[in-house]
Structure formats: structure tokens, C-alpha cells
Amino acid sequence: MKNDDRPLYLAFLGPLTDMASAILIEPEILKRKLIVVWIGGGNWPEGGWEYNLKNDVTAANVVFKSSVELWQIPGNVYRMMPVSFAELFDRVRPWGAIGEYLCDNVIHFNNMDPGRPTEYRILGDSPAIGVILYSGCGEWEWKPDRDTDEAERDSELSGMRIAGQVL
């Protein structure tokens, strides 16, 4: 491991499997100034089923029980990042082939599922990058965590709590 005093920001846009593996394989990593930014976990404060958490609850427990600084962005927060299709057409599509590709594919992907909204798309992973680049991009407060093993026993993670930043 390189010796460096600067913080290392790690963004997880899915389950915390890789972070948990790093902690278990090389516990010395916890001596570094790590800031884990995670898009995942049920709505604050009640918790509940959430895709990124449910993919690896064991990994979430490892990370939550560790000393790593965790900024968790739960479902009810990351779903606050919608973009309208009109905005995509106005601000993304005009930027050449890549803009056209991004705009058309977001809309196409969104419309493949009739259960999704028809005029906008949630850009749920974007807040992780936003808080790393600009920590003042939202309001936050520290909250205690709850053991995810206990939460899972309470019917589909119904009581998940947050350790870290809540935007």
C-alpha cells in the first residue's frame, strides 16, 4: 500500500462487496484515510428493500462494522436526481454523436419498462460523484447505523439506519 496522507474517496454505485473484500483481505487499509461514498440502502429512516444493499448484505455489514468513514446516500435521496427528457433533448442531445447517443439510450432504456416514469429518468448514481466533487452540493447530517443483520431479520431490511452522510 502506498503511504499517502491524502484522503482516498471510493464511490460504490452498487453493493459494497469490493470494499468489504478489501477490508477482510487487507485490514491495514483501515489505517488509511478512506471515505466510502455509497449509493444504497433503503429510505431513511425506515429502511426497507433496496437493490444495492440486498445484493450483498454481508458486505454491507462488514463495511458498517468497520472504522471506515461511510457517506451513505439512501434510496429516498438518490431518487431526488431526476432529469426530464426535455432537458436531455435541450442540454445533452445537441452535443454531437455522444450527446445523441446518451440522450437516445437513456430514453430508450427508460421506456423499456412500462412501470418507469414516462417523461423523466432518475440519475440515481450521480449523487455519489456530486458529493465527492462538491461536498456543499446538499444538506447532510451524521446518523447512527443499525446492524444490517438485525435489520434483515426485521423483514426485508425494514430498519436499516445510516452511518455517514445523509444528503
Buried (B, 14 or more C-beta within 10 A) or exposed (E): EEEEEEEEBBBBBBBBBEBBEBBEEEEEBEEBEBBBBBBBBBBBBEBBBBEBBBBBBEBBBBBBBBEBBBBBBBBBBBEBBEBEBEBBBEEBBEEEEEBEEBBBEBBEEBEEEEEEEEEBBBBBBBBBBBBBEEEEEBEBEEBEBBBBEEBBEEEEBBBBBBBBBBB
